[in-house]
Amino acid sequence: MRISQLEGRRTALWGWGREGRAAYRALRSALPEQTLTLFCSHDEAADARGLGDARLLIETAASAERLAAFEFVIKSPGISPYRAEAMAAAEQGTRFLGGTALWFGEHPDARTVCVTGTKGKSTTTSLLAHLLRAAGHRTALAGNIGLPLLELMAPPQPPEFWAIELSSYQTGDVAAGGVRPEVAIALNVFPEHLDWHGSHARYVEDKLRLLTEAEPRIAVLNANDATLAALTLPDSEVRWFGREDGWHLRGDLLYRGDAPIMDTAALPLPGRHNRGNLCAVLTAIEALGLDAAPLAAHAAGFRPLPHRLQPLGTRDGITYVNDSISTTPHASLAALDCYDGRRIAILVGGHDRGVEWGAFADAIRRKPPLAIATMGENGPRIHELLAPLAAQSDFRLSAAQDLAEAMAQARAALAGDGVVLLSPGAPSFGPYRDYVARGRHFAELAGFDPDAISSIPGLGIA
């Protein structure tokens, strides 16, 4: 989908976050004389009016009737196309697109590696860019990781490769852009974002659209994920990681087939799942036609991302670990795995999207931490599920009203020795704007400078 195809067509924008503003700038740059309509909140409307753009009409109610008045609506990723008003407008012919679709339509020849998965996609995308740059290749790091693709529409010196993180909100946009990615990486599929997608089945379907509809030239898949292992992709070459005939781990040792490459235990990739995702990156680098084996050692120079199993430091005998990005119970379990054998007090709970915590409870039954503090909207539901286990085991279970109270409970349980682990397994919505704000508050409560722990290294083109 080229932006030029929108010329003279009834076109609207829906949402005025960073993605929405990037879409506006891209459209206005290409179509300076075209009237556009923006649907946004009352607070956002004041900011948009400040642009002084007489050809930008602003409305604060996106009803089905109003949306249906447009041929195209460029929506921000956080707005679900399964909302009643969007579905009603789509039935009347309105076509909904995201900024990712527009970017792909404008860059048909870009050498792209798209990364998706329920967990680990940000670290994987960053690690991919890091290793490509270490090999001397000018590489862009963008997408869901914190830099909208539309902010890199026409760089003065284009990169050789694009490392692009895509959320399940964006994966379908790649196919809509009408351009096949060169390589697509799928790491794993767990229940996530059910409020946006409406059901687990639709979440899986939307997540996999990067593979099933965008039809990448090469699909790099995790052989150890049951959903991915069952896929049939007749229009893509499939390369597996996590299998003994490719890149895989044996314990902490990294192998390429039968050839040992290096010990990964000391790499700055917290958690075995992240070291496993190094296998995905190396497989993708080979898919680009490069020799990956010499690049593996450069993973030692990788800077871990903020809010992802991020050790903040130690105060009074207690180590604080910020895993605020954790928004699924599976992610919380992976975080606990990283600190196996330590005295751990984990903080769980947040916005309730209806995700089940049964697998988390089963894992806790087998190997409980020292303490669990529940909090947030779904905290009472998690607490109720875990209470019978706490009564039968020796872990301490407490209920908190907010993050500050949960931290106080965790500190009391550890009594000056152990790890306070923020790995909520749920979104931050409600008390916080996003997981970044939640992680920053955690750092403040622990006595650390939030500004020193929040920047994502390597964004953009380098």
N, C-alpha and C positions, 0 to 999 in steps of 0.2 A: 504494500500500500504506500504509494508515494504521496507526499504532502501536496504536490501539485494537483493530484486527483481530487482534492477537496476544494479547489478553486471554483467559486460560484455555487457551491453546494451548501445547503443549510447545515451549519456545523456548530456544535456547542462543546464546551468544556465542563466537566463535572468534578469538582474538587479543586482546592487551592492550596494544597500542601506543596512541598518541594517539587514533587512530580508534576502537579498541576501547573505550577509556575513555569517549569521547564517546557511543558507542552505549549503553553501560551507563547513563550518566547520563540519557540521553533515555528509555530504557525504564523505568528506576526512577522517574523523575519522573511518567511517565504511568501506570505500573502498579506502585504502591508495594507491593502485597500479593502480587505474583506471584513464584513461585520461578523463578529463572533459573539456568542452568548455564553456567559459563565454562570453555572449553578454552584453556589457555595453557601456557607453559613453566614449568619449576620456579622460575626466577628471578622471573618475573612473578607466580607464585602467591603469593609472600610479600607483594608489594605489594597484591594484590587482597584477601588476607585481612586486611590492615591496615584495610580499610574497616569491618570489624565487621558486615557485612551477613549476618544469619543466613539470609536467603532467597537468597543467592548461593552455589551449590555449585560447587566448583572441582575440575577434573580436569586432569591434565597429560598425558594420552594421548588424542588425537583419532582413535580407530580408526574404520573404516567402520561397525562394529557400533554403537559408541556414537553416532556422528553420525546414524545411521539411526533412532535412538530418538526423534528430535525432528522435529516438523513444520516448524519454521523454524530456520535457523542464520544469525545475523547475523555475517558474517565480515569481518575487516579486509581492506583492498584488496590487501595484499601476499601473501595466501594464495590460491593459484591454485585455481579450481574444477575444474581438470583434474588435480589430484592424484588418485591412485588411490582413496584413501579417500573423497574428496568425490564422485567420479563414482559409486562403488558406493552411497553413501548416496542420491544423487540418483535413482538407478535404483529405489530402494525408496520414493521419494516425498518425501524431504526437500527442502525448498525453500531454496536459498541466496540471501541478500540482502546488500547492503552498506548502509552508513550513508547513502550518496547516495540510494538508493531510498527509505529512510524519510523523509529530508528532503523529497524531492519529493512524496511522498504527503501530507505535512503542509502543503505550501505550493502548493496547486493554482492559486492566482491570482497567484503571484509572477511579476514580469516578469524573466525569466532570459535571460542570454546565456551559453551554454556554449561553452567553447573547448577544442579538442583538436588534436592533431598530434604527430608524432614529435619535432619540435624547434620551439622558439620559442613554445610555448603559455604559459609563465609570463610572459614579457615582454609578449606580446600581451594577456593577461588584465589585467595590471597597467596597461598603457597604456590599455586600454579604460576601466578604472575611473578612471584619472587624467583622461582627457578628459571623461568624464561628470561628474565632480566639478567640473572646470573650468567646465562649463556650468551649474553650480548644482544638479545632481541628486544627492541623497543616494544613495550607491551602496555596496553590499557587495562586498568582494574576498575570496573564500574558495575552498575546495576543495583540490585537490591541491597548490596553491601553498604550503600550510603552515598552513592553518586549516580543520579539518574543518567541513563545513556543519552538522553536528549540534551544534557549539558555538554556533551562531547560530539556535537553534530558535525562540525567541520574544523577539526584541530589543524593548526598551521603545519604541523609535521605529523602526519598520520602514523599510527603504530603499525608494526608488522603483525601483531596478534592482539586479539581482544579477549580478556578473561572476564566473563560476565556471570554474575550470580543472579539467579532467577528464583523468586518465590513461587508458590503454587498460584498466587494471584496473577503472575506474569507469564507462566509457561505457555499458555494458549496464545498469547500475543505474538510469539515467534512465528507460529504457523500463519497467523493473520497478516504478518508482515510480508508473506509471500516469498521468503528467502530461506533456504535450508542452511542451518548451522553447519560448519565444517565438522565440529566434534561436539557431542553432548555427553555430559557426565551425569549419571543418576546414582546417588550414594545409598539411599535407603528410603523406605516409605513406612511411616507410622501414623496413627491417628493424630490429626492436627487441624486447626482452623475450621472446626466443624460448623461454627456459627456463620462463617463466610460462605462455605461450600454447601452447607445444608445437610450433609451426611458424609460418612466415611467413604462410601462407595464413590460419591461424586468428587471428594477430595482426591482419591486415588486416580480417578479418571482425569481430573484437571491437571494433577501433578505430572502424569505420564503423557500429556499432550505434547510436551517437548519432544518425546520420542515417537509417539504414534501418529501425530499430525504434522509436526515440523519436519519429520523424516531426515534427521541429520545424516551426513555422509557416513560418519562413524559414531556409533553409540558405545560409550564406555560404561559398563554396568557392574554392580557389585554381585558377585556370584553367591554371596552368603545371605542375600535378602530374598526371601521366598517370593515376594511379589515381582521383583525384577527378574529373578531366575525363571519365572514362568512366562515371560514375555516372548512373543514372536514378532520380529521386526523385519519383514521381507524387503523393505526398501532401504535398509541401513546395514552396513557392515557392523557386526557386534564384536567388541573386544571386552573380555572379562578381566576384572581384577579380583584378588582374593582366591584365585584358583592356582593350583600347583604348576600349570603350564604357562602362567604369566607372572605378573608382579604380585607377591603375597608375603605374608609374615609367617615365620615359624618361631613361636615365642616372640622375642624382641628382634630376631634377626630378619632382615629384609632379603628376599630372594627374587631373582628374575629367572623363572623356571627352576632348574636345578642349581643355578649358580648363586652362591651367597654374595651379597653386595656389601652390607654393612649392618652394624648393630644400631638399632634405633632407640635404645633405652635412654640415652642422654639427650635426645633431640628435644627442642623446645616445643613439643607437640603434646600437650597434656591429654592423657587418656589413650588407651590402646586403639580406640576407634579413630582418633585423629592420626595416629601412626599408620593405621590401616588405610586412611584416606590419602596418605602419601603414595600408596600403591595406585590409587585412582589417578593422581596427578601424573605419575610417571607413565602410566598407560596412555593418558591423553597426549603427553609430549611425544611419545612414539607415534601416536596416530597422526600427529602433525608432520611426521617424517623426520624427526630429530632423534639423536642418540640420547636416550634418557639416563643410562647408567652412570655416566660421568657427572651428571647433575645432582644425583641423589645426595651426595655429601654436602651440597650447598644448603640443604634443609637445616643444617646446624646454625646457619646465620639468620634463620627466620625469626621475625618478631611476632610473638603471639598477639592475637587480637584482644581488645578490651572486652570485658563482660562475658568472656568465654573461658571458664575455668581459670580465671585470672587471680593468681596469688597477689594480694595487696601488701602483705607483710605480717609481722608478728607484734602483738602488744600484750604485755603481761602474761606471756606463756601461751597465748592463743593466736593461732594463725587464721587469717581471714581470707576466704576465697570467694571471688565474685563471679558467679555463673548466671547472671541475671538474664542472659539470652535464653536460658532453659525455659521452654514453654510447653514441654510435654513430659509426662511421667517417665517415658523412656530416657529422655535426656537427664533427668534427675538420677536415674539408676546408673547411667554411664558416669555421671559425676561422682557418685558414691564409689564406684569401681576404682576410680583414680586414687582414692584415699583408703583403699582396703588395708586393714591392719592398723589404722590410726583411730584415735578417739575422735569421733565425728558427731557434731550436732548440726543437722541439716534443717534449713528453713524452706517449707513448701507451701504452695497455695497462692492464689491470685484470682484473676478474672475467671469465671466459670463458663466454659464453652461446651459443657456436657461431655467432656472426654472422660472415659472410665479409668479408674485408678486400680483396677483389680490386679493387673500384672505387677504394679508397684507393691501392692500389699503382699502378693505371693513372694516377691523377692525379699521383702522385709521379714517375712516369716522365716525364710531360710537363713538370712544373714542380717540381723538388725544393727543399725548404728547405735551409738551410745544414747542419742536423743533425737527426737523429731519435734519441731515446733510448727504447728499449722497456723495459717493466717489467710487473710483475704476472703473474697466472696465464696470460694469453694472450700475454704479452710474447714468449716464445720462438717462438710460432707466427707472430706478426707479423714478428719479426726474420728468421725463415727465409724468409718471403715477400719481404721487402725486400732481403735480402742480395745477390741477383744484380743488383738495380738499383744498389745502392751500389757494387758492383764496376765497373759500367759508367759511373757518373756521378761527380760530384764532391761529393756530400753525405756527411756523416759519420754512420755508423750505429753505435750502441753498445747494449749490453745491460746493464741494471741489475737489481739484486735488489729494490730498493725505490725510493720516491720520493726519498729523500735522495741516494742514489747517482745516480739519473737527473738530478737537479738539478746535482750536481757535474759530471757529464759534459757537461751543456748549457752550464754556465758556462765550462768549459774550451774547448769548441768555439767559443764566441763571443769569447773573449779580450777581454772588456771592452767589447764593442760589439754591441748587438742586443737581441733579445726572447726571453726564456724563456717559452714558451707551454705551460701545462698544459691540454691538451685531450685527455683520455685515450681518448675513443671507446669506453669500456667502463665498467661499473658499478664501484663502489668496494668491494663486499662482499669480506670477507676481512680485510685490514688495517684497514679503516675501517667504522664503522657506516653511513655514508651519504656522499653527495657533499659535504655540508656539512663533515663531519669531514675529508675529504680536502683540501678547499679551505682549511680553517683550518690544517692542517698545512703546506700549501704556503706560506701566508702567513708562518707562523712560520719556516720554513726560509729564506725570502727576507728575513727581518728585519723583518716588519711585524706589527702588532697584530691577531691574528685576531678579537678582539671588535669591532674598528672596521670590519670588512668584512663582517659576517655578517647584519645585520638586514635583513629584507624591508620596505621602506617601504609604508605604505598598507593593511596587512592589516586586515580587519574592516570596520566601517561608518563612513563619513564623508561 
